């Protein structure tokens, strides 16, 4: 027992020193003093055969892992809308102000305050989502598609600026941040590495998505944190309160975090950050501007992809020049044939570039690249992973000619020029189109068929004659086990994944079909509006153009798609084989005559008989407006166990408080 007590004291002391060294950048002891304590702890752990979960010895990386496990985030991790210049940034702010003013016009009795803004750095690393339960780090995951990521707990534990335990123990929380590799660490690593790393971003991403946590530990990664995505047992009134929560709980918050009431000050701060960019010890590719007040955030809400209350300001793209060596032509899912340029390898924004985008024939002509092979060209790496060719360095047509294909490079079918694009119309027999359609159908945001890849699609095409998504559901175990690299377990897993995919929701199914000119936002909107596959398939152009964000081109694309007999036959085959797209539920009816109707309600503390989300949903169904902060306009506070500052403020303001969960349930059910 004495030995265990000594180990606990050593772990607490070493973790305190780690926090001051790696998070606060303010060491309390020398490296030599730290090492003496660390070695003492290690000896005790070896002697006893016990290591405490938050021991610093657990950060060195364990055994090789067998694979990544999917992790479903407790709350979505949103992407950010982007502003490429100050005008676009001002347009974003104009939209914010308009939405706030519109709300205040409709709700004069409880107006929103004028927006204030937080400005943060936009790190160029890998997004991390950490889950803490009872104060302990229980999971860490990549962003993935924003809903499901990959579990990388063992890898993240090696990052010494990530706390393994935190003071907050009142509930389950998710904290988001960015895993990065400092540039000084990269330079030092490369002096010793057998294979030097090209850049810090890939160094961080490669380490975190590596099945060997010991390699992750060798990279000596860092992390900064900027958001609490999900929280039980606590709420925040604004961004400042949330950042203070992170700091108090020993998360590393970047010092370049500033707050402004005046939007002109925001633009000045962006210029200052861009000036300092080159002197930072880590990569950034811009800044993030957020509205600070959480009540305003709630009113502004979200689009299908982005929060309306935040925007990423992208710094000017970095440019360089290199030699255009060759152009190849690739066939995509829709039959579009696009050029891909191969350039002489060059470093750009921390990445070695060899491939560049050339959008279409019109792009080649417009940029004077028709006779540019072998000549020097400008390239730019902006938001895209693949850089773009901007044009020739010289105006002369002094290079080799880029030859436009007449026939499909994959199947030999004559190509058709539509606008500035070349198309192969051989949908039924063009291998790249078929493989891409099947891969898209199986992708995570579509039917989410686990273990499936484009390599799998290619193998099934070649060896089992799979030509359309419906063919997947006719595959048999005895067919699959005969394929190369397909053991019985892999074959069985694929068949199970196919079976599970049959019940995906209607929006995912519509996206999986690959309707031209429609993305996830459009298919989600179609599903929510029409609420049945038949209704979507029979929609007219007039009906579609009456929907938000659906113009004539998109409407024509949807109608033309479902008018194609080949498409309809394929969909009917899918339905006959058991695919049953789950239709969305009818819009919830909101009560107008309940106890809660018209009241502004704040939930605080921990509830035990239902979750806070469930309580909020039931309150809203009864006509309540659920808010995140207590003010004079609050009508009612529901206080669970360990309610804190919100309860105190409610009592101070004389607001009615319900602190009995049974009473709450009675009111919800009456």
C-alpha positions as CSV (number, residue, x, y, z in Angstrom):
1,X,0.0,0.0,0.0
2,X,2.9,2.4,0.8
3,X,4.4,1.6,-2.6
4,X,1.1,2.4,-4.4
5,X,0.9,5.6,-2.4
6,X,4.4,6.6,-3.4
7,X,3.6,5.8,-7.1
8,X,0.4,7.9,-6.9
9,X,2.4,10.8,-5.5
10,X,5.1,10.5,-8.2
11,X,2.5,10.4,-11.0
12,X,0.8,13.5,-9.6
13,X,4.2,15.3,-9.3
14,X,5.5,14.3,-12.7
15,X,2.2,15.2,-14.4
16,X,2.3,18.6,-12.8
17,X,5.8,19.1,-14.2
18,X,4.7,17.9,-17.6
19,X,1.8,20.3,-17.6
20,X,4.0,23.3,-16.8
21,X,6.7,22.2,-19.3
22,X,4.5,21.1,-22.3
23,X,1.3,23.1,-21.9
24,X,2.3,26.3,-20.1
25,X,5.9,26.4,-21.5
26,X,7.1,27.3,-18.0
27,X,9.3,24.5,-16.6
28,X,9.4,24.1,-12.8
29,X,12.4,21.8,-12.6
30,X,15.4,20.9,-14.7
31,X,15.4,17.9,-17.1
32,X,17.8,16.1,-14.7
33,X,15.5,16.5,-11.7
34,X,12.6,15.3,-13.8
35,X,14.5,12.3,-15.0
36,X,15.4,11.2,-11.4
37,X,11.7,11.1,-10.4
38,X,10.7,9.5,-13.7
39,X,13.3,6.7,-13.2
40,X,12.1,6.2,-9.7
41,X,8.5,5.7,-10.8
42,X,9.6,3.4,-13.6
43,X,11.5,1.2,-11.2
44,X,8.5,1.0,-8.9
45,X,6.2,0.1,-11.8
46,X,8.6,-2.6,-13.0
47,X,8.9,-4.0,-9.4
48,X,5.1,-4.1,-8.8
49,X,3.9,-4.9,-12.3
50,X,1.4,-2.0,-12.0
51,X,1.2,1.2,-14.0
52,X,-1.4,3.8,-13.2
53,X,-3.5,4.9,-16.2
54,X,-2.3,8.5,-16.1
55,X,1.4,7.6,-15.5
56,X,3.8,9.5,-17.8
57,X,5.5,6.2,-18.5
58,X,2.4,5.3,-20.6
59,X,3.2,8.0,-23.1
60,X,6.1,6.2,-24.8
61,X,3.9,4.1,-27.0
62,X,2.8,0.5,-26.6
63,X,2.6,-2.5,-28.8
64,X,1.8,-2.5,-32.6
65,X,-1.9,-2.2,-33.1
66,X,-3.9,-4.4,-35.5
67,X,-6.0,-1.7,-37.0
68,X,-8.2,1.4,-36.4
69,X,-11.6,1.1,-34.9
70,X,-14.4,3.5,-36.0
71,X,-15.5,6.0,-33.4
72,X,-18.8,7.8,-33.7
73,X,-18.5,11.3,-32.3
74,X,-20.9,12.4,-29.6
75,X,-21.5,15.6,-31.5
76,X,-20.7,16.4,-35.2
77,X,-17.4,18.0,-36.1
78,X,-18.3,20.7,-38.6
79,X,-16.3,22.0,-41.5
80,X,-15.8,25.7,-41.8
81,X,-17.0,28.0,-44.6
82,X,-14.1,29.8,-46.2
83,X,-13.3,33.4,-47.1
84,X,-10.5,33.9,-49.5
85,X,-10.3,37.7,-49.1
86,X,-11.5,40.6,-47.0
87,X,-14.5,41.2,-49.2
88,X,-15.7,37.7,-48.7
89,X,-15.1,38.0,-45.0
90,X,-17.1,41.2,-44.8
91,X,-19.9,39.5,-46.7
92,X,-19.9,36.7,-44.1
93,X,-20.2,39.4,-41.4
94,X,-23.0,41.2,-43.2
95,X,-25.0,37.9,-43.3
96,X,-24.4,37.4,-39.6
97,X,-25.6,41.0,-38.8
98,X,-28.7,40.5,-41.0
99,X,-29.7,37.3,-39.3
100,X,-29.2,38.9,-35.9
101,X,-31.2,42.0,-36.9
102,X,-34.0,39.8,-38.4
103,X,-34.2,37.8,-35.2
104,X,-34.3,41.0,-33.0
105,X,-37.1,42.4,-35.2
106,X,-39.2,39.3,-34.6
107,X,-38.3,39.0,-30.9
108,X,-38.1,42.6,-29.6
109,X,-38.9,41.4,-26.0
110,X,-35.6,39.4,-25.9
111,X,-33.1,40.8,-28.4
112,X,-29.7,39.4,-29.1
113,X,-26.6,41.5,-28.2
114,X,-24.4,43.0,-30.9
115,X,-22.0,40.2,-32.1
116,X,-18.4,40.1,-30.7
117,X,-15.7,38.1,-32.4
118,X,-12.9,35.7,-31.5
119,X,-9.9,35.3,-33.8
120,X,-7.9,32.1,-33.6
121,X,-5.1,30.6,-35.7
122,X,-6.0,27.9,-38.2
123,X,-3.5,25.1,-37.7
124,X,-2.3,22.9,-40.5
125,X,-2.2,19.6,-38.8
126,X,-4.7,16.8,-38.0
127,X,-8.0,17.4,-36.1
128,X,-8.3,15.5,-32.8
129,X,-11.5,14.8,-30.9
130,X,-10.8,13.7,-27.3
131,X,-13.4,12.1,-25.1
132,X,-13.2,12.4,-21.3
133,X,-15.5,10.5,-18.9
134,X,-15.2,11.1,-15.2
135,X,-12.1,13.2,-15.8
136,X,-10.3,10.4,-17.6
137,X,-9.2,10.3,-21.3
138,X,-11.2,7.3,-22.6
139,X,-11.0,7.9,-26.4
140,X,-9.3,10.0,-29.1
141,X,-10.3,10.0,-32.7
142,X,-9.6,11.7,-36.0
143,X,-12.3,13.9,-37.6
144,X,-13.2,11.3,-40.3
145,X,-16.3,12.6,-42.1
146,X,-17.3,14.7,-39.1
147,X,-19.7,12.0,-37.8
148,X,-17.5,8.9,-37.6
149,X,-13.7,9.0,-37.2
150,X,-10.9,6.5,-36.4
151,X,-10.0,5.7,-32.8
152,X,-6.3,6.7,-32.2
153,X,-6.2,6.7,-28.4
154,X,-2.9,4.9,-28.1
155,X,-1.3,7.4,-30.5
156,X,-2.7,10.5,-28.9
157,X,-1.6,9.4,-25.4
158,X,2.0,9.9,-26.6
159,X,1.4,13.7,-27.0
160,X,2.6,15.2,-23.8
161,X,0.5,18.3,-24.0
162,X,-2.6,16.2,-24.0
163,X,-3.9,15.7,-20.4
164,X,-4.6,12.1,-19.5
165,X,-6.8,13.2,-16.6
166,X,-8.6,16.6,-16.0
167,X,-10.1,18.2,-13.0
168,X,-13.6,18.2,-14.5
169,X,-15.3,15.0,-13.5
170,X,-19.0,15.9,-13.6
171,X,-19.8,14.3,-17.0
172,X,-18.9,13.1,-20.4
173,X,-17.2,15.7,-22.7
174,X,-15.6,15.9,-26.1
175,X,-12.8,18.4,-26.7
176,X,-11.5,19.3,-30.2
177,X,-8.0,20.4,-31.1
178,X,-5.3,20.0,-33.7
179,X,-2.4,17.6,-33.5
180,X,0.8,19.3,-34.9
181,X,4.5,18.8,-35.3
182,X,6.5,21.8,-34.4
183,X,8.9,23.0,-37.1
184,X,11.9,22.9,-34.7
185,X,11.0,19.3,-33.8
186,X,10.7,18.4,-37.5
187,X,14.2,19.9,-38.1
188,X,15.7,18.0,-35.2
189,X,13.9,14.7,-36.2
190,X,15.3,14.9,-39.7
191,X,18.9,15.1,-38.5
192,X,18.5,11.6,-37.1
193,X,15.8,10.0,-39.3
194,X,16.7,7.3,-41.8
195,X,13.9,8.6,-43.9
196,X,13.5,12.4,-43.4
197,X,10.0,13.8,-43.3
198,X,9.1,16.3,-46.1
199,X,6.9,18.6,-44.0
200,X,5.4,19.1,-40.5
201,X,1.8,18.4,-41.5
202,X,2.5,15.0,-43.0
203,X,4.8,14.3,-40.1
204,X,1.9,14.8,-37.6
205,X,-0.8,13.1,-39.7
206,X,1.4,10.2,-40.6
207,X,2.3,9.7,-36.9
208,X,-1.2,9.8,-35.7
209,X,-2.6,7.5,-38.3
210,X,0.2,5.0,-37.8
211,X,-0.5,1.7,-36.2
212,X,2.8,1.8,-34.3
213,X,2.4,4.2,-31.3
214,X,6.1,4.0,-30.7
215,X,6.6,5.8,-34.0
216,X,4.1,8.4,-32.9
217,X,6.0,9.0,-29.7
218,X,9.3,9.5,-31.6
219,X,7.7,12.3,-33.6
220,X,7.2,14.3,-30.3
221,X,3.9,15.8,-31.4
222,X,2.1,18.8,-29.9
223,X,-1.5,19.8,-29.7
224,X,-3.6,22.9,-29.3
225,X,-7.3,22.9,-28.2
226,X,-10.1,25.3,-29.2
227,X,-13.5,23.8,-28.7
228,X,-15.8,21.7,-26.5
229,X,-18.1,19.9,-28.9
230,X,-20.1,18.0,-26.4
231,X,-20.5,18.5,-22.7
232,X,-22.5,16.9,-19.9
233,X,-22.5,18.7,-16.5
234,X,-21.4,22.1,-17.8
235,X,-22.6,24.8,-20.2
236,X,-21.0,28.0,-21.5
237,X,-22.4,31.5,-22.2
238,X,-19.7,32.4,-24.6
239,X,-16.4,31.5,-26.2
240,X,-14.4,33.2,-23.5
241,X,-16.1,31.0,-20.8
242,X,-15.4,27.9,-22.9
243,X,-11.7,28.8,-23.4
244,X,-11.3,29.4,-19.6
245,X,-12.8,26.0,-19.0
246,X,-10.2,24.4,-21.3
247,X,-7.3,26.3,-19.6
248,X,-8.6,25.4,-16.2
249,X,-8.7,21.8,-17.2
250,X,-5.1,21.8,-18.4
251,X,-5.7,21.9,-22.1
252,X,-3.1,23.8,-24.2
253,X,-4.8,26.9,-25.7
254,X,-2.8,28.8,-28.3
255,X,-1.8,32.3,-27.0
256,X,-2.8,33.9,-30.4
257,X,-6.5,34.1,-29.4
258,X,-8.0,37.6,-29.4
259,X,-11.4,39.1,-28.9
260,X,-13.0,42.2,-30.7
261,X,-16.2,44.1,-30.6
262,X,-15.4,46.0,-33.8
263,X,-15.2,44.0,-37.0
264,X,-12.6,46.4,-38.5
265,X,-10.3,45.4,-35.6
266,X,-10.7,41.8,-36.8
267,X,-9.3,42.6,-40.2
268,X,-6.3,44.4,-38.7
269,X,-5.6,41.4,-36.5
270,X,-5.6,39.1,-39.6
271,X,-3.0,41.3,-41.3
272,X,-0.9,41.1,-38.1
273,X,-1.2,37.2,-38.0
274,X,-0.2,37.0,-41.6
275,X,2.9,39.1,-40.9
276,X,3.9,36.8,-38.0
277,X,3.1,33.6,-39.9
278,X,6.7,33.0,-41.0
279,X,8.1,33.4,-37.4
280,X,5.8,30.7,-35.9
281,X,7.2,27.3,-35.0
282,X,4.2,25.5,-36.6
283,X,2.3,25.6,-39.8
284,X,-0.9,27.7,-40.2
285,X,-2.9,28.3,-43.3
286,X,-5.1,31.1,-42.1
287,X,-7.3,32.2,-39.2
288,X,-10.7,31.3,-37.8
289,X,-13.2,34.0,-36.9
290,X,-16.1,33.1,-34.5
291,X,-19.0,34.9,-33.0
292,X,-18.4,34.6,-29.3
293,X,-22.0,34.6,-27.8
294,X,-23.5,31.1,-27.6
295,X,-27.0,32.5,-27.8
296,X,-26.3,34.2,-31.1
297,X,-24.6,30.9,-32.3
298,X,-27.8,29.0,-31.5
299,X,-29.9,31.5,-33.5
300,X,-27.5,31.5,-36.4
301,X,-27.4,27.7,-36.5
302,X,-25.8,25.6,-39.3
303,X,-26.0,25.0,-43.0
304,X,-25.7,21.3,-44.1
305,X,-21.9,21.7,-43.9
306,X,-20.9,24.7,-41.8
307,X,-21.8,26.7,-38.7
308,X,-23.1,30.2,-39.8
309,X,-21.3,31.7,-36.8
310,X,-17.8,30.9,-37.9
311,X,-15.6,31.3,-41.0
312,X,-12.1,30.4,-41.9
313,X,-10.0,33.2,-43.5
314,X,-7.5,31.6,-45.9
315,X,-4.2,33.4,-46.3
316,X,-3.0,34.2,-49.8
317,X,-2.0,31.0,-51.6
318,X,1.6,30.3,-51.9
319,X,3.0,30.1,-55.5
320,X,6.1,28.9,-57.2
321,X,7.3,27.8,-60.7
322,X,8.3,24.5,-62.1
323,X,8.4,22.5,-65.4
324,X,5.3,21.0,-66.9
325,X,6.5,17.5,-68.0
326,X,3.3,15.7,-69.2
327,X,-0.5,15.6,-69.2
328,X,-2.6,12.5,-68.8
329,X,-6.4,12.1,-69.1
330,X,-8.5,10.4,-66.5
331,X,-12.1,9.2,-66.7
332,X,-14.4,9.9,-63.7
333,X,-17.6,8.6,-62.3
334,X,-19.9,10.7,-64.5
335,X,-17.8,10.1,-67.7
336,X,-16.0,13.4,-67.5
337,X,-12.5,13.1,-68.9
338,X,-10.2,15.5,-67.1
339,X,-6.5,16.3,-67.6
340,X,-3.9,15.8,-64.9
341,X,-0.5,17.5,-65.2
342,X,2.7,16.0,-64.1
343,X,5.3,18.6,-63.1
344,X,9.0,18.5,-62.1
345,X,8.9,17.9,-58.3
346,X,9.0,21.1,-56.3
347,X,8.5,22.1,-52.7
348,X,5.4,24.3,-52.1
349,X,3.9,25.3,-48.8
350,X,5.7,22.4,-47.0
351,X,4.6,19.8,-49.6
352,X,6.5,18.1,-52.5
353,X,4.3,18.8,-55.5
354,X,4.4,16.5,-58.6
355,X,0.8,16.5,-59.8
356,X,-1.3,19.6,-60.6
357,X,-4.9,20.3,-61.6
358,X,-5.9,21.3,-65.1
359,X,-9.7,21.5,-65.0
360,X,-10.6,20.9,-68.6
361,X,-9.8,21.8,-72.2
362,X,-11.2,25.3,-71.7
363,X,-8.8,25.8,-68.8
364,X,-5.8,24.8,-70.9
365,X,-6.7,27.2,-73.6
366,X,-7.5,30.1,-71.3
367,X,-4.2,29.8,-69.5
368,X,-2.1,29.6,-72.7
369,X,-1.0,26.1,-71.9
370,X,-1.8,24.4,-75.2
371,X,1.9,24.6,-76.2
372,X,3.5,24.4,-72.7
373,X,5.0,20.9,-72.4
374,X,8.6,21.2,-71.2
375,X,8.2,24.9,-70.3
376,X,8.1,26.6,-66.9
377,X,4.7,27.3,-65.4
378,X,3.3,29.0,-62.3
379,X,1.7,26.8,-59.8
380,X,-0.3,27.6,-56.6
381,X,-1.3,25.5,-53.6
382,X,-4.5,27.0,-52.2
383,X,-7.3,25.1,-50.4
384,X,-6.9,22.1,-52.6
385,X,-4.7,19.2,-51.8
386,X,-3.6,19.1,-55.5
387,X,-2.1,22.4,-56.6
388,X,-3.3,24.3,-59.6
389,X,-1.4,25.5,-62.6
390,X,-1.9,29.2,-63.1
391,X,-0.3,29.7,-66.5
392,X,3.0,29.8,-68.4
393,X,5.9,31.9,-67.1
394,X,6.4,33.3,-70.7
395,X,3.8,34.3,-73.2
396,X,5.4,32.4,-76.2
397,X,4.0,29.1,-77.4
398,X,7.4,27.6,-77.3
399,X,6.7,24.2,-75.7
400,X,5.3,20.8,-76.8
401,X,1.7,20.5,-77.6
402,X,-0.9,19.1,-75.2
403,X,-2.9,16.7,-77.4
404,X,-6.6,16.5,-76.6
405,X,-8.0,12.9,-76.8
406,X,-10.6,12.1,-79.5
407,X,-11.5,8.7,-78.0
408,X,-11.9,7.7,-74.4
409,X,-8.4,6.7,-73.0
410,X,-10.0,3.9,-71.1
411,X,-12.5,2.3,-73.5
412,X,-11.9,3.9,-76.9
413,X,-15.4,5.2,-77.2
414,X,-15.7,8.6,-79.1
415,X,-15.6,11.5,-76.8
416,X,-18.2,14.3,-76.8
417,X,-17.3,17.9,-76.0
418,X,-20.0,19.5,-73.7
419,X,-19.1,23.1,-72.8
420,X,-15.4,23.1,-71.8
421,X,-15.4,19.4,-70.8
422,X,-14.9,16.1,-72.7
423,X,-17.2,13.3,-71.8
424,X,-17.3,9.5,-72.5
425,X,-20.9,8.5,-72.9
426,X,-20.2,4.7,-72.7
427,X,-21.7,4.4,-69.2
428,X,-22.3,0.6,-69.5
429,X,-18.9,-0.5,-70.6
430,X,-16.3,2.0,-69.5
431,X,-14.3,0.4,-66.7
432,X,-13.2,3.6,-64.7
433,X,-16.7,5.0,-64.8
434,X,-18.2,1.7,-63.5
435,X,-15.6,1.3,-60.8
436,X,-16.0,4.9,-59.6
437,X,-19.8,4.6,-59.5
438,X,-19.6,1.5,-57.3
439,X,-16.9,2.9,-55.1
440,X,-18.9,6.1,-54.6
441,X,-22.0,4.0,-53.8
442,X,-20.1,2.2,-51.1
443,X,-18.4,5.3,-49.7
444,X,-18.7,6.5,-46.0
445,X,-21.1,9.4,-46.8
446,X,-23.2,7.2,-49.1
447,X,-24.1,3.6,-48.2
448,X,-21.1,3.3,-45.8
449,X,-20.1,-0.3,-46.7
450,X,-17.2,-1.0,-44.4
451,X,-14.1,-2.8,-45.7
452,X,-14.9,-1.6,-49.3
453,X,-12.4,0.3,-51.4
454,X,-11.8,1.2,-55.1
455,X,-9.3,-1.7,-55.1
456,X,-12.2,-4.0,-54.0
457,X,-14.4,-2.5,-56.7
458,X,-11.8,-3.1,-59.4
459,X,-11.3,-6.7,-58.3
460,X,-15.0,-7.4,-58.3
461,X,-15.3,-5.8,-61.7
462,X,-12.5,-8.0,-63.2
463,X,-13.2,-11.3,-61.5
464,X,-16.9,-11.4,-60.7
465,X,-18.4,-9.2,-63.4
466,X,-19.8,-6.6,-61.0
467,X,-21.1,-3.8,-63.2
468,X,-23.5,-1.8,-61.0
469,X,-24.3,-1.4,-57.3
470,X,-27.1,-3.9,-57.4
471,X,-24.7,-6.7,-58.4
472,X,-23.0,-6.3,-55.0
473,X,-26.1,-7.7,-53.2
474,X,-26.0,-10.8,-55.3
475,X,-22.5,-11.8,-54.3
476,X,-22.1,-15.1,-52.5
477,X,-19.5,-16.3,-49.9
478,X,-18.3,-19.1,-52.2
479,X,-17.6,-16.6,-55.0
480,X,-15.6,-14.2,-52.8
481,X,-13.4,-16.7,-51.0
482,X,-11.9,-17.8,-54.3
483,X,-10.6,-14.2,-55.0
484,X,-7.0,-13.3,-54.3
485,X,-6.6,-11.5,-50.9
486,X,-10.1,-12.6,-49.9
487,X,-10.1,-15.1,-47.0
488,X,-13.3,-16.3,-45.5
489,X,-13.3,-13.7,-42.7
490,X,-12.9,-10.8,-45.2
491,X,-15.6,-12.2,-47.5
492,X,-17.9,-12.7,-44.5
493,X,-17.3,-9.1,-43.3
494,X,-18.1,-7.7,-46.7
495,X,-21.3,-9.6,-46.9
496,X,-22.3,-8.5,-43.4
497,X,-21.5,-4.9,-44.3
498,X,-23.6,-5.1,-47.5
499,X,-26.5,-6.5,-45.5
500,X,-26.2,-3.6,-43.0
501,X,-26.1,-1.1,-45.8
502,X,-29.6,-2.0,-46.9
503,X,-31.2,0.1,-44.2
504,X,-29.4,3.4,-44.7
505,X,-31.4,6.5,-44.7
506,X,-33.0,8.0,-47.8
507,X,-30.5,11.0,-47.9
508,X,-27.5,8.6,-47.9
509,X,-29.1,6.4,-50.6
510,X,-29.8,9.4,-52.9
511,X,-26.2,10.6,-52.4
512,X,-25.0,7.1,-53.2
513,X,-26.8,7.1,-56.6
514,X,-24.4,9.9,-57.7
515,X,-27.0,12.2,-59.3
516,X,-25.1,14.7,-61.4
517,X,-24.7,18.2,-59.9
518,X,-26.0,17.1,-56.5
519,X,-24.0,16.8,-53.3
520,X,-24.8,15.8,-49.7
521,X,-26.6,19.0,-48.9
522,X,-28.9,18.7,-51.8
523,X,-29.7,15.0,-51.3
524,X,-30.4,15.7,-47.6
525,X,-32.7,18.5,-48.5
526,X,-34.5,16.3,-51.1
527,X,-35.0,13.5,-48.5
528,X,-36.3,15.9,-45.8
529,X,-38.7,17.6,-48.2
530,X,-40.1,14.7,-50.2
531,X,-39.7,12.0,-47.5
532,X,-40.0,9.1,-50.0
533,X,-37.9,7.7,-52.9
534,X,-40.9,7.6,-55.2
535,X,-41.7,11.3,-54.6
536,X,-38.1,12.3,-55.4
537,X,-38.0,10.1,-58.6
538,X,-41.3,11.7,-59.8
539,X,-40.5,15.3,-58.9
540,X,-40.9,17.9,-61.7
541,X,-38.5,20.7,-62.6
542,X,-41.1,23.2,-61.3
543,X,-41.3,21.4,-57.9
544,X,-37.5,21.2,-57.6
545,X,-36.8,24.8,-58.5
546,X,-39.2,25.8,-55.8
547,X,-36.9,24.3,-53.2
548,X,-34.0,26.3,-51.5
549,X,-30.7,26.4,-53.4
550,X,-32.0,24.3,-56.3
551,X,-31.6,26.2,-59.6
552,X,-32.6,25.2,-63.1
553,X,-29.4,23.2,-63.9
554,X,-29.6,21.1,-60.7
555,X,-33.4,20.5,-61.2
556,X,-32.8,19.4,-64.8
557,X,-30.0,17.1,-63.7
558,X,-32.3,15.4,-61.2
559,X,-35.2,15.0,-63.5
560,X,-33.0,13.7,-66.4
561,X,-31.3,11.3,-64.1
562,X,-34.6,9.6,-63.0
563,X,-35.9,9.7,-66.6
564,X,-33.0,7.3,-67.7
565,X,-34.4,3.7,-68.0
566,X,-31.0,2.3,-67.2
567,X,-31.0,4.2,-63.9
568,X,-34.6,3.3,-63.0
569,X,-33.9,-0.4,-63.7
570,X,-30.8,-0.3,-61.5
571,X,-32.8,1.3,-58.6
572,X,-35.6,-1.2,-59.0
573,X,-33.0,-4.0,-58.8
574,X,-31.6,-2.6,-55.6
575,X,-35.1,-2.4,-54.0
576,X,-35.9,-6.0,-55.1
577,X,-32.6,-7.2,-53.5
578,X,-33.7,-5.8,-50.2
579,X,-32.3,-2.2,-50.1
580,X,-34.9,-0.2,-48.2
581,X,-33.9,3.5,-47.8
582,X,-35.2,4.7,-44.5
583,X,-37.6,7.6,-45.0
584,X,-37.2,10.5,-42.6
585,X,-39.9,10.9,-39.9
586,X,-42.6,13.5,-40.2
587,X,-41.7,17.0,-38.9
588,X,-42.2,17.2,-35.2
589,X,-45.4,18.8,-34.0
590,X,-44.7,21.6,-31.5
591,X,-47.3,22.0,-28.6
592,X,-48.6,25.5,-28.0
593,X,-50.6,24.8,-24.8
594,X,-48.2,23.1,-22.4
595,X,-46.7,24.3,-19.2
596,X,-43.4,25.0,-21.1
597,X,-45.0,26.7,-24.2
598,X,-43.4,30.0,-24.9
599,X,-40.9,29.8,-22.0
600,X,-37.2,30.3,-22.3
601,X,-35.6,27.4,-20.4
602,X,-32.0,26.7,-19.3
603,X,-30.8,23.2,-18.4
604,X,-27.8,22.9,-16.0
605,X,-26.2,20.1,-14.0
606,X,-26.6,16.4,-14.4
607,X,-29.9,14.6,-15.0
608,X,-30.1,10.9,-14.3
609,X,-33.4,9.7,-15.7
610,X,-32.9,11.2,-19.2
611,X,-30.0,12.9,-20.9
612,X,-29.8,16.7,-21.3
613,X,-30.3,16.2,-25.1
614,X,-33.4,14.2,-24.5
615,X,-34.7,16.8,-22.0
616,X,-34.0,19.6,-24.5
617,X,-35.8,17.7,-27.3
618,X,-38.9,17.1,-25.2
619,X,-38.9,20.7,-24.0
620,X,-38.8,22.0,-27.5
621,X,-41.6,19.7,-28.6
622,X,-43.7,21.3,-25.8
623,X,-43.0,24.8,-27.2
624,X,-40.1,25.8,-25.0
625,X,-37.0,27.7,-26.3
626,X,-33.9,26.0,-24.7
627,X,-31.1,28.4,-24.1
628,X,-27.5,28.0,-23.0
629,X,-27.2,31.0,-20.7
630,X,-29.2,32.5,-17.8
631,X,-30.3,36.1,-18.1
632,X,-33.2,38.3,-17.1
633,X,-35.2,37.0,-20.1
634,X,-34.9,33.4,-18.8
635,X,-38.3,32.0,-17.5
636,X,-37.2,28.7,-16.0
637,X,-34.0,26.9,-15.0
638,X,-34.0,23.1,-14.6
639,X,-31.1,22.2,-12.3
640,X,-29.8,18.7,-12.1
641,X,-27.1,17.4,-9.7
642,X,-24.0,19.5,-9.3
643,X,-25.5,22.5,-10.9
644,X,-23.1,25.4,-10.7
645,X,-22.9,29.1,-11.8
646,X,-26.1,29.0,-13.8
647,X,-28.2,27.9,-10.8
648,X,-26.5,30.6,-8.6
649,X,-27.3,33.3,-11.2
650,X,-30.9,32.1,-11.5
651,X,-31.3,32.3,-7.7
652,X,-29.7,35.8,-7.8
653,X,-32.2,37.0,-10.5
654,X,-35.2,35.3,-8.8
655,X,-35.9,33.0,-11.7
656,X,-38.1,29.9,-11.1
657,X,-36.0,26.8,-10.6
658,X,-37.0,23.1,-10.9
659,X,-34.4,21.0,-9.1
660,X,-36.5,17.8,-8.7
661,X,-36.1,15.5,-11.7
662,X,-39.4,13.7,-10.9
663,X,-41.2,17.0,-11.0
664,X,-39.7,17.7,-14.3
665,X,-40.8,14.4,-15.7
666,X,-44.3,14.9,-14.4
667,X,-44.5,18.3,-16.1
668,X,-43.1,16.8,-19.4
669,X,-45.7,14.1,-19.4
670,X,-48.7,16.0,-18.2
